Amino acid sequence: MRAIYFEDGEINFVERNKPQVAEGEALLKVRLVGICNTDIELHKGYYGFSGVPGHEFVAEVEECPGSPELLGKRVVADINCPVGSFEGDPRHAANRTVIGIVNHDGAFAEYLKVPVKNLVVVPDKVEDRVAVFAEPLAAGLEVSQQIHVTADMRVMVLGDGKLGLLTAIALKLYNPNVLLVGKHEEKLAIAAKQGVKTYCISDPEELTELASRWDKFDLVVEATGSEQGINYALDFVRPEGTVVAKTTSHLPSSINLAKLVVDEISIIGSRCGNIGLVISVLEQRLIDVSGLIEAEYDFTDFKRAFGQAMSKGALKVLVRM
């Protein structure tokens, strides 16, 4: 099978053997895959990664020993795969692989294998171009599963990249006054169409001045993609408020620890979410992800697709297998 292999900052097409599956595993034929900012960070050296990346995908079950009822079904998947027996949250199993990220070949390939227990069947009414957002939208919805978000809270999402947009749109289901702050009018407009309040800045330095005169927020979600974003978030949150950190940068962040301590601010890391919840939300059409799609390429044009995804301000770039 054909696959994409990242190594030492290079992107290469390679020929690999189709994965062999055992009982409890499924062989998936990839249909559509999204390029994520995490893939870009992996390409830059995050995790010291080399291998087949790709973790946002829709696929069809081609082989599934022990679960014949899944054959031919379209599926998405939780990307965290505990190795061996494990009790508790599989996202935090010490001995785990992560599809396309940690010791598990990903979906930038014609086929991949996934544990059956990770699969979620995609309903017929949810098309591929919607279902492919399951993993990143789950990350956005995860905030609502970690924190009791109420309608009367002051909520800000900082950063209008793909994750910031999805998080703001997701939180709008729980809070009618979510404010999304970013630098791109055209991106903010995507969220505004779904009822999210927006504010556009021209430069991150404006945030310091805004924080000095705006009322503080109960909850600030930091999704800037920048190692500096966490301190901007701390500037906007009220004493005893909460900052949710979403950025995963290959560069380290320095935190204003004195402000954190004096104002008794809580910082919560937030990563993957519940894929089944997202598929239910998408099936009910509670969230529209179509405005986030920038382009779609054939697999043979992967390098061009990845180049567009790396361009500043890019929205979601999809690759059709």
Secondary structure, 3 states (H helix, E strand, C coil): CEEEEEECCEEEEEECCCCCCCCCEEEEEEEEEEECHHHHHHHHCHHHCCECCCCEEEEEEEECCCCHHHCCCEEEECCEEECCCCCCCHHHCCCEEECCCECCCCCCECEEEEEHHHEEECCCCCCHHHHCCHHHHHHHHHHHHHCCCCCCCCEEEECCCHHHHHHHHHHCCCCCCCEEEECCHHHHHHHHCCCCEEEECCCCCHHHHHHHHCCCEEEEEECCCCCCHHHHHHHHEEEEEEEEECCCCCCCCCCCHHHHHHCCCEEEECCCCCHHHHHHHHHCCCCCCHHHEEEEEEHHHHHHHHHHHHCCCCCEEEEEC
